[in-house]
Amino acid sequence: MTDETNMDQIEFWNGDHGTSWARYADIVDIMFDEITQAVLDAAAISTGDRVLDLGCGSGGTTLAIADKVTPIGSVTAIDVSSPMLERARHRADAAGIVNATFVLGDASVYPFAEHSFDAMVSRLGAMFFDDPEYTFRRMVPALDSGGRLALGVWRGPSENLWAMGPVAAAKEFLEMPPRPGPEEPGPFSFADPDRVRSILGAAGLTDIDLAPLDFQVPLGRTLEEALNFAMEMGPLSAPLSTVTGDNRQKAIAAITEVLKANQAEDGIVRLARACWIITARAP
């Protein structure tokens, strides 16, 4: 179920980008494991809980939640991306998960029943709503009284070398798309704490808090794996797909140098990532 508000995001995540994220699902879960655990801990997920996983992607958080709540609890996982949701379903089936329900839909308009969840969580999904204030106003009634919200979101681009390091090195050789404004849908749209508090407060949530999470993320077990990931998954994937010839080779060489500078003795390439772990409660 969708309306017109998130159509750009729906188109984007059902195209090549969504397919790439589905293909790299296992690597993504390793990369984002610290965020997953921090979000689930912040939401105090426990046995018997009914949990909504917003923007579940390829199901990494969903599987972790299903394990924590045990079969007497449940998790409903929603995402707009058909390729990623299909991967999530396959992974759940392979793991023998019986307490997860997967929904292909737009959480901003989906008709969740009132008081149907004890907790809502999202790992790196909340930043992509066209109108987050409207979205959270609609979703808060689905939380039970006192229900918990926990979101993992990126802080500002200057703190996230994983994204901006390769971009800074390669942008002179590429036609980069305009960076989304600070309040437009995109990876850094929840970076401003005041904006986050305003959005969630307007939705009626209370006890809003933002805690920083900083870590070195493994971008690849080898330089080649990290380069492939940077070229297919990050902000450089689209401009690299259209450039050819000498400029493409120069861009790849520049990205490689950044990754090589962050490669440890064990061969793993690690770059800095910076998040907020946001918590709040329903009235």
N, C-alpha and C positions, 0 to 999 in steps of 0.2 A: 504494500500500500504506500503510495507516494502522492505528493502534490508538486507544485511547480517550484517550491522554495529551494530544494536541494538537487535540482536536475543536473547542474554542472558536476557536482560531486558523484552523483549516481552514474553519469556517463563515464567519468574518469575512472572510477573503481570497477567498472564493468568492462573496461578496455584492457589494453596491454599491461597497464600498471597493476591492475588487480590480478591478472594472470601471473605476473612475475612474483607478486607477493605470495600468492598461493603456492607457487613452485618452490619458493625459498622458506616455506613455513617452519620447517624444523630449525633452520639456521636463525630465523627471526626470533623464535622462542628462546634460543640460547642467548642471543644478543640482549633480549629484553627481560631476561629472567629476574633481574633485580627489581625492575619496575613491577612485574607481575606479583612478586612476593610482597613488595611494599604496599601495593594497592590492596591485596587480599588481607594483609595484616591490618591495614588502616580501616578496612571495612569490618574487621572482626568476624570474618566468615567462619561459621562453625556448623556442627552437626545439626541437620534438620532445617537449615535456613532455606528460604526461597529467594533466589538471586536472579537479577536481570543483568546480563552482560551486554553493555551497549557498544556497538561497533566491534563485534566479536572477532572480525577478520577470519583467519583460518583456524580459530578455535583453541589457541594456546591457553588463554585465560579460562575459557569454558571448561576445558579438561581439568585444569587445576581446581576450579571451583567445584566441579562435580565430585572430585575426590574428597575435598574438604567437607562438603555438606553430607556426604554418604548417601546411599540410596533412599534414606528417609527424607532427604531434602531434595531440592530441584534447582536447575538453572535453565533459564530461558535466554537464548543467545540470538541477537538480532543484528543484521548487517545488510547494507544495500548491495554488496558485491556478490553476484552469483558465483563467480569462480572461487572466491575465497570461502564462501559458505559451503559450497560443494566439497571443498577440501576439508573443512571443519567436520562435516557429516561423516566423511570417509574415515577421518582420524578417530572420531568418537566410536564409530562401529568397530574399527580395528582394536580399540582399547576396551571394548565391551562395556562402554558407558550406556547406562539405561535411564539415567535421570536428567538427560539434557534434551531440550526441545530447540530446534533451529528455525528461525523465522527470517525469510527474505523480505525485508521491508525497511521503511524509513522510520526510525524511532520518533522523529519529530511529529509524525501524524498517526502513528499506529495506535489503535484503540485499546490500550492496556486497561485491564479491569482495576478499579480502585482497591487499594489496600491488598494488592496481590503479591507484594514482595517485601521481604525483610531488609534487603540491601540492593543497591544498584552500584555497579562498578564499570569502569571503562579504562582500558589500557591504550592510551594514545588515539582515542576516537572522538572525544568530546570537542576537539578543536575544529572539526570540519562541518559543523552545523551552520547553515546560512544565517539563522536567527536563533542563537543559543538561548536567549532569554525566553522566547516563545516556547522553544523545545522543552526547557526544564520546567516552565510553568505547567505544561501539559503532562509531564511525566511525574512530577512530585506527588500528585494524588494516587499514583500506583504504588507508592511506598506506604507501608503500614505506619501507624503513629509511632514516632521515634525511630523510624527506619533510617539506615545509614547509607550515605553516598560517599564513594571514594573514587577519585579520578587520578590517573597518571597522565600528565601533560608536559610538553617541553617548555623550558624557560626560554629566554631570548636567544636569537641566532648567534650572537657574539660569544655565548657560553657553550655552544654546541659545535665543537670542532668537527665532529663526524659529518656534519652537513656542510658547514661553511668553509672548512679547510680546503677540500677538493674544489669547491666552487671558486674560491678566491684564486686558486692556482690556474684554473682552466678557463675562466670566463672571458679572457681576452681573445680566445680562439673560437668562441661559440656565440650564437645568438641566444642570449638568455631571456626567458620570459620575464615580464615585470614581477617583482616580488609582491605577494599579497600585502595589503595594508595591515596594520596591527589589529584591526577589528574585522578583517575579512577572513573567510574560511581558509585555513591553512595550518601548517604544523605549529606555528608560533602564536596563534591567535589567543591563547590563554596564558601568555607569558606575563601579562600585567596583573599583579595581585589585586589592585583596586578594581579593575574591570571584572575579574572573576568574582570578587565579593559582591559587586553590583548585580551581576547576572544571577547568581545563586540567591542573593537576598531578595531580589524582585520575584523570584519563583517561590518564595515563602520558606526557604531553607534557613536553618539556624546553626549556631556553633560552627561557623565557617572558618576553616583553618588551612593554611598552606605551609607545608614543610618541604625544605629543599632536599633533593636526592642527587648526589653527584657520583659518577662512576666512570670507569674506563670500559668502554664496550668493545668486545671482540668483533671487528668488522669482517674478519676472515682468518681461517687457520693457516693460510699461506698468503703470500703477496698476490698471487694469481686469483685466489678466491675473493680476497678483499677488493681487487680491481674489478672483477666481474660484478660483485655486489654494488659497488659505487656506480658503475656504468648502467646497471639495469634498474636499481631500486631507489636511488636518492634523487635529489633535485637536478642532477645532471642527466638523468635518463632521457628526458624529452629532447633537450638540445643536442645531445650526442646522437640521437636517432636520425637527425636531419643533416648533420655536418658530414662532409666528405673530404677526401684528399689530404693535403698537407695540414690543414687546420685540425682535422680529426686526429692525426698522428701527434701533433703538438699538444693537443688537449689531453690525450691519453698519457703522453709522457709526463706532463705536468702533474696529473693526478697520481701517477705512479710514484713520483718523487715525494709527494706528501705522504702517501701510504708507507713508502719505504722508510721515511724518517720516523714513523710511528710503529715500526716492526720490532718486536722484542727478540731476544736471543732464541726463544722457543719457536720463532717463526710466525707467531700470532700478531696480527695488526690490531692495535687497540687505539681508539680515539676517545676524547672526552665527550661525555654527554651530561646534560644538566636538566633535571626535571623538577616540577612541583608535584607533590602528593597532596591532593586537595581532599579534605573531608568536610562533611556537613550532615545535618540531621533534618528529617522531616518533622514538622510540628506535631 
